Amino acid sequence: MTYDFALLGATGFTGGLTADYLAAHAPDGASWAIAGRSRAKLDAVAGRIAATGRATPDVVVADVTDPRSLRALAESTAVLASTVGPYALHGGPVVAACAEAGTTYCDLTGEPDFVDRMWLEHHDTAVRTGARLVHSCGFDSVPHDIGVLYTVRQLPTGVPITIRGYVRASGEISGGTYQSALGGFAAVRTSRSTAQERRRREPRPEGRRVHSLSERPGRGASGRGWALPLPTIDPQVVLRSARALPAYGPDFSYGHYAQFRHLPTAVATTLGLGALAVGVQVPPVRKALLGMKGSGEGPSEARRARSWFRVRFEAQAGDTRLITEAAGGDPGYTETARMLGETMLALSYDDLPETAGQVTTAVAAGDALLARLPYFHTI
């Protein structure tokens, strides 16, 4: 094994931020590489890192359209992270290479259909080879998945647990997230079919109940403002962690909501998303929307410095009530690079549970990420 970890997509915007983060936070003596299809662009990233006086990563040319190059990359490293999205278009071959090579894989996807499809296609292979496939290691879904784990760790055991997560954020959506969201809207029928097939095949915990709360609009956290159900991948990830970890108790339920201060804003947001979901079904409209913001684009450092996120968790366990929070800076870029970077480092160096197959961040490295990330506190 040549490398402790490697980053595929380091020449993109978020990939570049992640490469910078890894260069600044990897332990002394770490052996790592950046990978992508353009050696010239990779050399530029490596040169930028070298100019800071930090250890320069190796450069590896690999292309998601070239299975041989991906297999060679996967076989050369213990951990491989990919920031090459949209993952529905570009992610499958990377997951396949890691599953077959027994290499730990992680990414930033927020695409439920992609994650379900990768489970159907590669989970069994990964279990056989010992590979860990850890999706959604950025703002989707680390604050939510690890935030719920943080909350559960402080609650009584052996009693039913109900948690509601309320999300507020200010920041610019990444180009990759925008492209992925449009792709998800366009493939809603296929996504539903894939999810149903996964539910049919995936085992459920014995003697325990894990379920989502009803998705209805209502008052926000602590009865303030307004909350709308947020049908992102995040609640799916939380519930998968709950099914895998007995610490979530005999009867666990979770609801995930966007928090708004004013009702008109909530209504306008709902109408806007509805119009987007309808418009993307029309090919000319979809093409125009996709052209508005491409993958690899991102905001200025000054804009990122003004961005933030807050996720409040309100929990009930028996007679115990608890409120916790996950809070940080720019969610789409700066903090996402940190989340992915720390996940990679945890998967590379920390003492973690023995897992294989497709697993969540909480299952693969939950306690390690609680120690590594500064977001979580009790109110």
C-alpha positions in Angstrom: 0.0 0.0 0.0 1.6 3.2 -1.2 -0.6 5.9 0.4 -2.5 6.3 3.7 -5.1 8.3 1.8 -5.8 9.8 -1.6 -8.1 12.6 -2.8 -9.7 12.2 -6.2 -11.0 15.5 -7.6 -8.5 17.8 -6.0 -8.5 20.2 -8.9 -12.2 21.2 -8.3 -13.3 23.9 -6.0 -14.3 21.9 -3.0 -11.6 19.3 -3.8 -9.0 22.0 -3.7 -10.2 23.3 -0.3 -10.1 19.7 1.0 -6.5 19.2 -0.3 -5.5 22.4 1.5 -7.1 21.2 4.7 -5.4 17.8 4.5 -2.1 19.4 3.9 -2.5 21.6 7.0 -3.9 18.8 9.3 -2.4 15.5 8.2 0.0 14.1 10.7 3.7 14.4 10.1 5.0 11.6 7.9 1.6 11.0 6.2 1.8 9.4 2.8 -0.9 10.8 0.6 -1.8 11.7 -3.0 -4.1 14.0 -5.0 -5.6 12.5 -8.1 -7.5 13.7 -11.2 -7.4 13.6 -15.0 -5.3 16.6 -15.6 -1.6 16.4 -14.5 -1.1 20.1 -15.2 -3.9 21.1 -12.8 -2.8 18.6 -10.2 0.7 19.9 -10.4 -0.7 23.4 -9.8 -2.5 22.2 -6.6 0.6 20.4 -5.4 2.7 23.5 -6.1 0.3 25.7 -4.2 0.7 23.3 -1.2 4.4 23.2 -1.5 4.6 27.0 -1.5 3.2 27.0 2.0 6.0 24.9 3.3 3.8 21.8 3.9 4.6 18.3 2.8 3.6 18.0 -0.9 1.3 15.2 -1.9 2.1 12.9 -4.8 0.3 13.4 -8.0 -1.7 10.5 -9.6 -3.5 10.7 -12.9 -6.8 8.9 -12.8 -10.0 9.4 -14.8 -13.5 8.2 -13.8 -14.0 7.0 -17.4 -10.9 4.8 -17.2 -11.6 1.8 -14.9 -8.0 0.6 -15.1 -6.7 3.9 -13.7 -9.3 3.8 -10.9 -8.4 0.3 -10.0 -4.7 1.2 -9.8 -5.5 4.2 -7.6 -7.8 2.2 -5.3 -5.2 -0.5 -4.9 -2.5 2.0 -4.0 -4.2 3.6 -1.0 -6.0 2.6 2.2 -8.6 5.4 2.0 -9.9 7.0 -1.2 -12.1 10.1 -1.1 -13.9 11.5 -4.2 -15.2 15.0 -4.7 -16.0 14.3 -8.4 -19.8 15.0 -8.8 -22.5 14.9 -9.6 -22.0 11.4 -8.3 -24.9 9.9 -10.2 -22.9 10.7 -13.4 -19.3 10.2 -12.2 -19.3 8.3 -8.9 -20.2 4.7 -9.7 -16.9 3.6 -11.2 -15.0 4.9 -8.2 -17.2 3.1 -5.7 -16.8 -0.1 -7.8 -13.0 0.1 -7.8 -12.9 0.6 -4.0 -15.4 -2.2 -3.3 -13.4 -4.7 -5.4 -10.0 -3.6 -4.0 -11.1 -3.7 -0.4 -10.3 0.1 -0.1 -12.2 2.4 2.2 -14.2 5.0 0.2 -15.8 8.3 1.2 -17.4 11.2 -0.7 -19.6 14.3 -0.4 -22.8 13.0 -2.1 -26.2 14.2 -1.1 -27.9 12.1 -3.8 -30.2 9.5 -2.3 -30.6 7.5 -5.5 -26.9 7.2 -6.0 -26.4 6.0 -2.4 -29.2 3.4 -2.7 -27.8 2.3 -6.1 -24.3 1.9 -4.7 -25.7 -0.3 -1.9 -27.6 -2.5 -4.3 -24.6 -2.9 -6.6 -21.6 -2.9 -4.3 -22.5 -3.5 -0.6 -22.2 -7.3 -0.8 -18.8 -7.0 -2.6 -17.5 -4.6 0.0 -18.6 -6.8 2.8 -16.6 -9.7 1.2 -13.5 -7.6 0.6 -13.6 -5.6 3.8 -14.1 -2.3 2.1 -16.0 0.5 3.9 -18.2 2.6 1.7 -18.9 5.9 3.6 -21.1 8.3 1.7 -22.2 11.8 2.6 -19.2 13.0 4.5 -19.8 16.8 4.2 -22.6 19.0 5.2 -24.7 16.2 3.8 -24.7 14.5 6.4 -22.1 14.9 9.1 -23.7 17.6 11.3 -27.0 15.8 11.3 -25.7 12.2 11.6 -23.0 12.9 14.1 -25.2 15.5 15.9 -27.9 12.9 16.5 -25.2 10.5 17.8 -23.9 13.2 20.1 -27.4 13.7 21.4 -28.1 10.0 21.9 -24.9 9.6 23.8 -26.3 11.9 26.5 -29.8 10.3 26.8 -31.0 7.5 29.0 -30.7 4.0 27.6 -33.4 1.4 27.2 -36.2 3.9 26.6 -37.9 5.2 23.4 -36.1 8.2 21.9 -37.6 10.9 19.7 -35.4 13.6 18.1 -36.3 16.5 15.8 -33.6 18.3 13.9 -34.1 21.9 12.8 -31.7 23.3 10.1 -30.9 26.9 9.5 -28.1 28.0 7.2 -26.7 31.0 5.4 -24.4 30.4 2.5 -24.1 29.8 -1.2 -25.0 26.3 -2.5 -22.1 24.6 -4.2 -22.2 24.0 -7.9 -22.0 20.3 -7.4 -24.9 20.3 -4.9 -26.9 22.4 -7.3 -26.3 20.0 -10.2 -27.0 17.0 -8.0 -30.3 18.5 -6.7 -31.5 19.1 -10.3 -30.5 15.5 -11.2 -32.4 14.2 -8.2 -35.6 16.2 -9.2 -35.3 14.9 -12.7 -34.9 11.2 -11.6 -37.6 11.1 -8.9 -39.4 8.1 -10.4 -36.2 6.1 -10.8 -35.1 7.1 -7.3 -38.4 5.8 -5.8 -38.0 2.5 -7.5 -34.3 2.2 -6.3 -35.3 3.0 -2.8 -38.0 0.5 -2.7 -35.7 -2.3 -4.0 -33.2 -1.4 -1.3 -35.9 -1.5 1.4 -37.0 -4.9 0.1 -33.5 -6.4 0.3 -31.9 -4.6 3.3 -32.3 -6.3 6.7 -34.0 -4.5 9.6 -32.9 -4.6 13.2 -34.5 -7.4 15.3 -36.4 -6.4 18.4 -36.0 -2.7 17.8 -38.1 -0.1 15.9 -36.7 2.8 13.9 -38.9 5.1 12.0 -39.3 8.7 10.7 -41.7 11.2 12.1 -44.6 12.4 10.1 -43.6 15.0 7.5 -45.9 17.9 8.2 -45.3 21.6 8.5 -45.5 23.1 11.9 -43.9 25.4 14.5 -40.1 25.5 14.6 -37.6 24.7 17.4 -38.9 25.5 20.9 -42.2 26.6 19.3 -40.6 29.5 17.5 -40.8 30.3 13.8 -41.9 27.7 11.3 -40.6 24.3 10.2 -41.0 22.5 6.9 -40.1 18.9 6.4 -36.7 18.7 4.7 -36.6 15.7 2.4 -32.8 15.6 1.9 -30.6 12.6 2.3 -29.8 13.6 5.9 -32.8 11.9 7.7 -32.2 8.8 5.7 -28.6 8.7 7.0 -29.7 9.3 10.6 -32.2 6.4 10.4 -29.7 4.1 8.9 -27.3 4.8 11.8 -30.1 4.2 14.2 -30.9 0.8 12.7 -27.2 -0.2 12.9 -26.4 1.1 16.4 -28.2 -0.4 19.4 -27.4 2.7 21.5 -30.3 4.5 19.7 -32.7 2.4 21.8 -35.6 0.1 21.4 -37.8 2.6 19.6 -36.2 5.5 17.8 -37.9 8.2 15.7 -36.4 11.2 13.9 -37.8 14.2 12.0 -35.8 16.6 9.9 -36.9 20.2 9.1 -35.9 23.4 7.6 -36.4 26.3 10.1 -37.8 29.6 9.0 -38.3 32.8 11.1 -41.3 34.0 9.0 -44.2 32.0 7.5 -44.1 33.9 4.1 -40.5 32.8 3.6 -41.4 29.2 4.3 -44.3 29.4 1.9 -42.2 31.0 -0.8 -39.4 28.5 -0.4 -41.9 25.6 -0.8 -43.5 27.1 -3.9 -40.0 27.8 -5.4 -38.8 24.2 -4.9 -42.1 22.9 -6.3 -41.7 25.0 -9.4 -38.1 23.8 -9.8 -39.1 20.2 -9.4 -41.7 20.6 -12.1 -39.6 22.6 -14.5 -36.7 20.2 -14.4 -38.9 17.5 -15.9 -39.0 19.6 -19.2 -35.7 19.0 -21.1 -35.2 22.5 -22.4 -35.9 24.0 -19.0 -33.6 21.4 -17.3 -30.8 22.3 -19.8 -31.1 26.0 -19.0 -31.2 25.3 -15.2 -28.1 23.1 -15.4 -26.2 25.9 -17.3 -26.8 28.4 -14.5 -24.3 26.9 -12.1 -21.7 24.4 -13.0 -19.8 21.9 -10.8 -16.4 23.3 -9.6 -17.7 26.8 -9.1 -17.7 28.4 -5.7 -17.9 31.7 -3.8 -15.1 34.0 -2.7 -13.3 33.6 0.6 -15.0 36.8 1.9 -18.5 35.3 1.0 -17.6 32.0 2.7 -16.5 33.9 5.8 -20.0 35.4 6.2 -21.7 32.0 5.9 -22.9 29.8 8.8 -25.1 26.8 9.8 -27.1 25.8 12.9 -28.8 22.5 13.5 -30.8 22.3 16.7 -31.8 18.9 18.0 -34.7 18.6 20.4 -34.8 15.2 22.1 -37.2 13.3 24.3 -36.2 10.0 26.0 -38.6 8.8 28.6 -39.0 11.7 31.1 -35.7 13.4 29.9 -35.7 16.3 27.5 -32.5 17.6 25.9 -31.6 20.3 23.4 -28.3 20.1 21.6 -26.8 22.0 18.6 -24.4 21.6 15.8 -23.0 24.9 14.6 -20.3 26.1 12.3 -19.2 28.3 9.5 -19.7 28.1 5.7 -21.6 24.8 5.2 -21.2 24.3 1.5 -17.4 24.7 1.2 -15.2 25.6 4.1 -16.8 23.3 6.7 -17.6 20.6 4.1 -13.8 20.5 3.3 -13.1 20.1 7.0 -15.7 17.4 7.5 -14.5 15.4 4.6 -10.8 16.0 5.6 -11.4 14.9 9.2 -13.4 11.9 8.1 -10.5 10.8 5.8 -8.0 11.3 8.7 -10.2 9.3 11.1 -10.7 6.5 8.6 -6.9 6.5 8.0 -5.5 6.7 11.6 -8.0 6.3 14.3 -9.0 3.2 16.3 -12.4 2.5 14.8 -15.0 -0.3 15.0 -14.6 -3.2 12.5 -17.1 -2.5 9.8 -17.5 -3.3 6.1 -19.9 -2.6 3.3 -21.9 0.6 3.0 -22.0 2.3 6.4 -22.8 5.8 7.7 -20.3 8.2 9.2 -21.8 7.5 12.7 -21.3 3.8 12.2 -17.8 4.0 10.6 -16.3 6.7 12.7 -18.9 8.4 15.0 -16.9 8.7 18.2 -13.8 9.7 16.4 -15.6 12.5 14.5 -17.1 13.7 17.8 -13.6 14.1 19.1 -12.3 15.7 15.9 -15.0 18.2 15.0 -15.8 21.2 17.1 -19.5 21.7 16.1 -21.5 19.9 18.9 -22.7 21.3 22.2 -25.6 21.0 24.6 -27.8 24.0 25.2 
